[in-house]
Amino acid sequence: MIRNREFDVAEMSMSSYCVTLGREDPGFIAIPVFPSRFFRHAGIFVSAKSGIEKPADLVGKRIGVPEYQLTAPVWIRGILQDEYGVDPSSVTYFFGGEEEPGREEKLKINLPEKFKVIPIGPEQTISRMIADGELDAVYAPRAPSTFYSEPDKVRRLFPDFVAVEKAYFAKTGIFPIMHVVAIRRDVYEKNRWVAQALYKAFVEAQKLVYEQLMVSASLKTMLPWQIAAVEDTIATMGKEWWPYGIDRNRHVIETFTRYHHEQGLSPRQLTVEDMFAPETFSEFRI
């Protein structure tokens, strides 16, 4: 979708979408529907050879990322900066395939000189490099396979990540957004009604999911303690723990756009109004 615009509407990385908004003739407009959200403390992995025991130890280290501009590393770098004082420019980033050699940035990016971003070798993978100690840590949306296959060599920076992430949410109110739903701009310009119509459809679909997750007669997922997990989530985050729309997400979005700009990915900090179709900011009620 980013490269060839194959679809009228698609789920899209929030970071990649923000990068496109800084280009001439941006190709997409988003609606405030967030199919993917994830707390990201769990996505920081360290090599047993690195000597890293706490976030401050990351300073000066070699950090692997599948792509610098991916949404998950943007959140991780921002959280480490805000909560632990780790400046995003204080490390060296190495990007490339996590499990397969040859991955490249989906979008070409021009970063300020203070950010050191280097491609890994054409035959290397991030998963192998962290296990071998060639990388000190990895910021990634998925665990490197060596975390599971070689647990003596790769571990999480925050082993008790659920407790850490709950504390982070209690402090900040932020449930990080990973993806938005983006409409190809030419489709939107020809059919401006589509933005609110799609938004309403996604909201209605989500209501059904909330209801179904509480049905105990027949579980809707393969989680044996699904109901207990839902009840615990409600106790921690409220009945609508995965909110769509502008109002309940403005603080989360503005935090992300600040990170995006501070990390050299946006020439200025984008506003919420820059990002979403104006038709989705309000709706007519009878």
DAPE-V101712 format. One record per residue. N is the residue number from 1. RES is the residue in one small letter. PSI is psi in whole degrees, 0 to 359 (NA if undefined). OMEGA is omega as a letter, one per 40 degrees, with the letter a starting at -180 (999 if undefined). NEAR is the number of other ideal C-beta (glycine too) atoms within 12 Angstrom. Layout:
{{N,RES,PSI,OMEGA,NEAR} {N,RES,PSI,OMEGA,NEAR}}
//
This chain:
{{1,m,314,a,25} {2,i,315,a,28} {3,r,319,a,16} {4,n,354,i,10} {5,r,47,a,21} {6,e,334,a,11} {7,f,156,i,18} {8,d,321,a,21} {9,v,142,i,31} {10,a,152,i,28} {11,e,140,a,27} {12,m,142,i,38} {13,s,131,i,39} {14,m,322,i,45} {15,s,313,i,46} {16,s,319,i,39} {17,y,315,i,45} {18,c,323,i,44} {19,v,318,a,38} {20,t,331,a,37} {21,l,342,i,36} {22,g,1,a,28} {23,r,162,i,21} {24,e,141,i,8} {25,d,62,i,12} {26,p,136,a,26} {27,g,354,a,31} {28,f,157,i,38} {29,i,136,a,36} {30,a,161,i,47} {31,i,153,a,39} {32,p,61,i,40} {33,v,130,a,38} {34,f,86,a,39} {35,p,337,a,26} {36,s,124,i,24} {37,r,151,a,30} {38,f,133,i,26} {39,f,138,a,34} {40,r,3,i,40} {41,h,329,a,32} {42,a,348,a,31} {43,g,17,i,40} {44,i,115,a,48} {45,f,143,a,45} {46,v,150,i,37} {47,s,141,i,37} {48,a,339,a,24} {49,k,355,a,22} {50,s,335,a,32} {51,g,9,a,16} {52,i,123,i,33} {53,e,335,a,16} {54,k,163,a,20} {55,p,321,a,29} {56,a,335,a,20} {57,d,348,i,24} {58,l,335,a,37} {59,v,130,i,23} {60,g,1,a,19} {61,k,172,i,33} {62,r,116,a,32} {63,i,127,i,46} {64,g,138,i,50} {65,v,139,i,47} {66,p,317,i,36} {67,e,142,i,36} {68,y,321,a,44} {69,q,1,i,38} {70,l,148,a,40} {71,t,316,a,43} {72,a,310,i,40} {73,p,329,i,44} {74,v,313,i,44} {75,w,316,a,46} {76,i,312,i,47} {77,r,320,i,43} {78,g,316,i,35} {79,i,316,i,38} {80,l,326,i,38} {81,q,309,a,26} {82,d,318,a,23} {83,e,337,a,27} {84,y,1,i,25} {85,g,22,i,16} {86,v,105,a,29} {87,d,131,a,21} {88,p,336,a,39} {89,s,5,a,24} {90,s,3,a,23} {91,v,170,i,39} {92,t,129,a,25} {93,y,138,i,42} {94,f,122,a,35} {95,f,151,i,38} {96,g,188,a,35} {97,g,134,i,29} {98,e,317,a,38} {99,e,341,i,26} {100,e,137,i,18} {101,p,156,i,19} {102,g,4,i,17} {103,r,142,i,26} {104,e,164,i,20} {105,e,133,i,28} {106,k,325,a,24} {107,l,139,i,26} {108,k,133,a,18} {109,i,145,i,30} {110,n,107,a,18} {111,l,152,i,26} {112,p,152,a,17} {113,e,336,a,9} {114,k,342,i,16} {115,f,122,a,27} {116,k,109,a,23} {117,v,119,a,32} {118,i,135,i,20} {119,p,145,i,23} {120,i,173,a,34} {121,g,159,a,17} {122,p,341,i,13} {123,e,1,a,12} {124,q,157,i,27} {125,t,149,a,31} {126,i,321,a,45} {127,s,316,i,35} {128,r,322,a,31} {129,m,322,a,36} {130,i,323,i,46} {131,a,325,a,33} {132,d,355,a,23} {133,g,8,i,23} {134,e,336,i,27} {135,l,144,i,42} {136,d,328,a,35} {137,a,165,i,48} {138,v,134,i,50} {139,y,114,a,49} {140,a,153,i,44} {141,p,342,i,32} {142,r,152,a,23} {143,a,136,i,27} {144,p,144,a,38} {145,s,331,a,24} {146,t,344,i,32} {147,f,324,i,33} {148,y,320,a,18} {149,s,335,a,16} {150,e,64,a,22} {151,p,344,i,17} {152,d,347,a,13} {153,k,336,a,26} {154,v,133,i,36} {155,r,168,i,29} {156,r,146,i,30} {157,l,324,i,37} {158,f,89,a,31} {159,p,321,i,17} {160,d,59,a,13} {161,f,331,a,24} {162,v,314,i,19} {163,a,319,i,16} {164,v,318,a,26} {165,e,325,i,31} {166,k,319,i,23} {167,a,321,i,18} {168,y,316,i,31} {169,f,318,i,26} {170,a,325,a,17} {171,k,317,a,13} {172,t,338,a,20} {173,g,14,a,19} {174,i,123,i,34} {175,f,102,a,34} {176,p,135,i,38} {177,i,131,i,47} {178,m,314,a,32} {179,h,152,i,30} {180,v,174,i,43} {181,v,122,a,40} {182,a,138,i,39} {183,i,135,i,39} {184,r,131,a,28} {185,r,327,i,26} {186,d,325,i,17} {187,v,316,i,23} {188,y,315,a,30} {189,e,328,i,18} {190,k,338,a,13} {191,n,69,a,20} {192,r,336,i,19} {193,w,339,a,17} {194,v,332,a,26} {195,a,308,a,35} {196,q,326,i,27} {197,a,315,i,21} {198,l,317,a,34} {199,y,313,a,34} {200,k,322,i,24} {201,a,317,i,20} {202,f,321,i,29} {203,v,316,i,26} {204,e,320,i,16} {205,a,320,a,19} {206,q,323,i,24} {207,k,319,i,18} {208,l,320,a,15} {209,v,314,i,21} {210,y,314,a,23} {211,e,316,a,15} {212,q,330,i,19} {213,l,344,i,26} {214,m,1,i,23} {215,v,120,a,16} {216,s,348,a,15} {217,a,325,i,8} {218,s,112,a,11} {219,l,142,a,18} {220,k,355,i,19} {221,t,177,i,16} {222,m,18,i,7} {223,l,116,a,14} {224,p,331,i,10} {225,w,41,a,14} {226,q,311,a,20} {227,i,317,i,21} {228,a,320,i,16} {229,a,319,i,21} {230,v,315,i,27} {231,e,320,i,17} {232,d,320,i,16} {233,t,318,i,27} {234,i,318,i,18} {235,a,327,a,14} {236,t,322,a,22} {237,m,354,a,25} {238,g,168,a,16} {239,k,328,i,17} {240,e,78,a,20} {241,w,352,a,27} {242,w,65,a,32} {243,p,142,i,28} {244,y,175,i,36} {245,g,172,a,28} {246,i,308,a,29} {247,d,311,a,18} {248,r,353,a,22} {249,n,1,a,34} {250,r,314,a,23} {251,h,320,i,20} {252,v,313,a,34} {253,i,315,a,37} {254,e,326,i,23} {255,t,316,i,31} {256,f,315,a,45} {257,t,330,i,38} {258,r,313,i,28} {259,y,315,a,37} {260,h,316,i,43} {261,h,314,a,28} {262,e,333,a,25} {263,q,11,i,39} {264,g,11,a,28} {265,l,342,i,44} {266,s,135,i,33} {267,p,336,i,20} {268,r,166,i,16} {269,q,120,i,23} {270,l,149,i,30} {271,t,163,i,20} {272,v,322,a,31} {273,e,331,i,19} {274,d,331,a,25} {275,m,331,a,40} {276,f,149,i,41} {277,a,130,a,35} {278,p,334,i,21} {279,e,343,a,25} {280,t,3,a,36} {281,f,340,i,20} {282,s,165,i,16} {283,e,153,i,18} {284,f,133,i,7} {285,r,142,i,5} {286,i,NA,999,3}}
//
